[in-house]
Amino acid sequence: MTDTALRGESQQPDGPAVLEDVPGWFWDHDRHSFEWFLGRQAKDGVTGDLMELGAYLGRSAIVIGEYLNPGETFTVCDLFDSDAPDDENSSEMNISYRKTLTRSAFETNYLAFHEELPEIIQAPTSVLAGGRVPAGAYRFIHIDASHLYEHVADDLRVARTALQEQGVVVLDDYRAQHTPGVAAATWEAVFNHGLKPIMLTECKFYGTWGDPEPFQRDLLDRVDLASGCYLSTETLNGRQLLRMTGDSTGIGPFRGSRHVQRLGGGHPESRGSLRTAQDEAALDLAVRRARAAEARRPVNVAKRAARDLLPPVVTSAIRRARRG
Ligand SMILES: C[S@@+](CC[C@H](N)C(=O)[O-])C[C@H]1O[C@@H](n2cnc3c(N)ncnc32)[C@H](O)[C@@H]1O
């Protein structure tokens, strides 16, 4: 969550066609990073459960759910339309989420991309403490619920117990001015509770209680890393950590939802061809939206929006279309 405007098109009446239709605070670099960590686990045959604390309308959950294997569980914990457990959390909810958030909107968005819902716990994340979550069962946990110190520190304690040895935890907003509680809880876990940073992006911290070096080696070797992602190394208290910066070059669009088919995806028979048709339709939709946005906006704003919002494959398609 950032204090800048919520990224995401308005909710589409029939459900989202592309991931960008789902409002949220989940940018390309982090989507690519989630896909990188989860894709690496898939390649290495790592199995285990997945968890997201704080799902909002599903933008990041939809991406995590893409990596769920048969027999594994994806647990999502969010208050959705329930009451917050304390006044501070309640005002956080009122300021940032209340106007738009319902559990049913989350479910509609999620089911546009997946056959089945994750396991939903509609409650404060504090209910996960005290043994509700099986120890060592999880391979990936995204902490993005309350951004208040006490809550994040508790969420980190849950994650530490829940993760398997080489499991990955991701913390949202570990460095924003309006979320000092996340920064405090994150670095407290690093300095006092054995959490090891793997990589930092502008918005998220990626870490493990296991060994960060194998992840860092593959990142530095650029295994499956998009060309626009630049890595630099830092040393923090004797340990290496990586920083990712750059642009969206080489980060393809997330596949389209089932609603993309009404835009011309047809009725492909296999999952593979479904993806191809959906990707093409998603690309087509993104190009048409960018053209419409360009027609509406002053030139410099449109250029900036296209550069910030669109994957390079789309921007080059727009350039080709303009030349044509
Ligand atoms: C920043 S949003 C999550 C954004 C989402 N991960 C994304 O990338 O689109 C934070 C979410 O945390 C939920 N939340 C806030 N406090 C919570 C708490 N104490 N327990 C569970 N969920 C909470 C809010 O309802 C909201 O949906």
The ligand as an ORCA input file, in Angstrom:
! r2SCAN-3c Opt
* xyz 0 1
  C      -2.430     -2.934      1.147
  S      -3.853     -3.888      1.158
  C      -3.343     -5.374      0.371
  C      -2.995     -5.167     -1.068
  C      -2.850     -6.437     -1.881
  N      -1.867     -7.350     -1.290
  C      -2.456     -6.072     -3.298
  O      -1.263     -6.114     -3.611
  O      -3.335     -5.729     -4.084
  C      -4.008     -4.307      2.851
  C      -5.131     -5.279      3.175
  O      -4.957     -5.684      4.530
  C      -6.189     -5.826      5.160
  N      -5.980     -5.658      6.614
  C      -5.704     -4.517      7.298
  N      -5.548     -4.793      8.594
  C      -5.711     -6.139      8.741
  C      -5.643     -7.027      9.847
  N      -5.390     -6.611     11.092
  N      -5.865     -8.330      9.611
  C      -6.149     -8.801      8.366
  N      -6.206     -7.993      7.288
  C      -5.993     -6.682      7.470
  C      -7.069     -4.770      4.516
  O      -8.424     -5.168      4.580
  C      -6.539     -4.720      3.076
  O      -7.299     -5.540      2.244
*
